[in-house]
Amino acid sequence: MGALLCAALLLGLAPGCSSPSPPQRPVVLCSVLPQAWFVERLAGERVQVEVMIPPGASLATYEPSVQQMQAAARASLYLKVGHPSFPFEATWLEPLLKQGKELRQVDSSAGLERLEGDPHVWVSPGCARIMARNIAQALEGLLPADREAIQANLQTLLEEVDSVDRELRESLGSLRGTRFYAFHPAWGYLAREYGLEQVAVEEEGQEPSAGRLSELLEQARRDQVRVLFVQPQFSDASARMLAEDLGARVLPLDPLARDWPATMRQVAAAFRESR
């Protein structure tokens, strides 16, 4: 934790300092924006949702603000992504949980077959169904009087997920068995669900070695790669150099965008365009 943030927390949360008024609605903390979309669909205005990693920030390097740490002190529930390779939670979850005496944590990806090294567990309909049920159960514990409403919203949400799944199966069915190239490996769960193969340029979050890069270039030429997918949270300079060597173009896709159905449809359209 940075020294400046520590000092601010000591000043802002020290005994004797004025504390913020208790929230009128329970505060629910999420690590990423797609989780917040699920919470809002399930609980609506019954809760106040706070997202730890804001738009455009990196999962690996973002540090929560003093205001976010103070929000943790008021919160009732933390919905964590739950993947052991999720860097933000590995560093910051424990300090966040310590801020709130009554802050309960729930693993929103519990029961999901996780891919090693890939924390982007929400980027497929199959995973989204599991997460939706886990989040609904957590919200029912927080809002027992609203259990029936949350269950009704869950059924509506699952129907929407099923609709997206049907669209993606129709859209991506002809691509089964094909490779796509992503500089940062964020789409492994979607690839697993629809029979695609993700080829990552990065090696465990690092730029590829010269030897690995040479192998990738040869393989990508054999695969006649036309598009290299990048994330807006990371520099695309290396990706553009690689794409120039391939005669391909760089296409940003954001796995951290808030609107989950729109993201899934955008991804499907991008994959079709890449062939």
Secondary structure, 3 states (H helix, E strand, C coil): CCHHHHHHHHHHHCCCCCCCCCCCCCEEEECCHHHHHHHHHHHHHHCEEEECCCCCCCCCCCCCCHHHHHHHHHCCEEEECCCCCCHHHHHHHHHHHHHCCCCEEEECCCCCCCCCCCCCCCCCHHHHHHHHHHHHHHHHHHCHHHHHHHHHHHHHHHHHHHHHHHHHHHHHHHHCCCEEEECCCCCHHHHHHHCCEEEECCECCECCCHHHHHHHHHHHHHCCCCEEEECCCCCCHHHHHHHHHHCCEEEECCCCCCCHHHHHHHHHHHHHHCC
